[in-house]
Amino acid sequence: MSQVQHTISHLVVHKLVKEAESAAGVELRAGGCPLDDAAVRLVERLCTQYATRSSKGYGRFEDDEEAFPMPRLVREHVVDRSLDFVELSQRMMRLLQACADEEGAEAGGHVVIARILEDSHDCLWVAVVDEALGSAITGALDVVDCAYLDFAHLRAAGRIDLGGWQRGDERYISFLKGRGDVAPWFKRFLGCSDLVIALKETKKLVRALNDFAETQRLETPVRDAMLERAHDYLDGLGESRAPLALDEVARQVWPEQPERLDAALNADESQLTGGFVPDRRAIRPLVRFRAAGEQWKLEFDRSGLRSGAVHYDRASDTLVLSGLPEYLKKMLQEE
């Protein structure tokens, strides 16, 4: 995964106060946080943890701004410039509070809101982070308790690509899908409409798997075995109508080092999302070659190259087929 340069333009930390069976409250910071070394380290931890997490969702803003006010707030800050960042963050907190109440969130946390330039991408980030208790050593070498933000167990986070939003891209919001109660209320807060189209998403997954096999420079038998495992696993999900999870795809397809495939599938540039049922039509290229010329069409399985039924001669740029069926030989002899 390529290293991304992060430049912080704004950072505010507020707090969402929420306990089970009680109404949500907020504690608001009056101004922005200093953009010092500590702020840089916080942002780097947030972005790194987010990048490595599986099960992201992708989408765009809902059209109904009355029911989903986030796009209006973003427009007032980015386009109209009628909201400075601190006021934007405070109004976002009021919206987060309302969504946590209406959707029945069980817990709150510190809320990190930041505007970060990631290489050339101007992004608005929101993350709900739990506080954990650790240990620290004083100058007198005493052991004391120390509270810290637990990014390793990031509960909810979302990222809005402001440039993609202004260009009208199909998908410019990403968020952690989470488990339990987190995803529904946080997704509603973002005003995000999921865009998951099974055929399109399956094709993207197939491309990502082929790209991974190529970048790993796998030997042909190893690559073919990996892609065949992927085909069989995705075909089984499609037959049973079971939705996939990207981290499970990595474990099933590349059990030798699943974390490497998981990182590739969850890279921001892939924009893959789980939760859809694989379209069985779209997984055929994993085990089958299909091509057409001006005067011919051809389709064969990868296994044919290994068995010798299909042989490609690079020197003469020819493809030789063996074991032709009788009806085809008869047709050819009649020509």
Summary of the structure (lengths in Angstrom):
residues: 335
radius of gyration: 25.3
end to end distance: 54.8
largest distance: 96.6
contacts: 959
relative contact order: 0.12
helix: 40%
strand: 25%
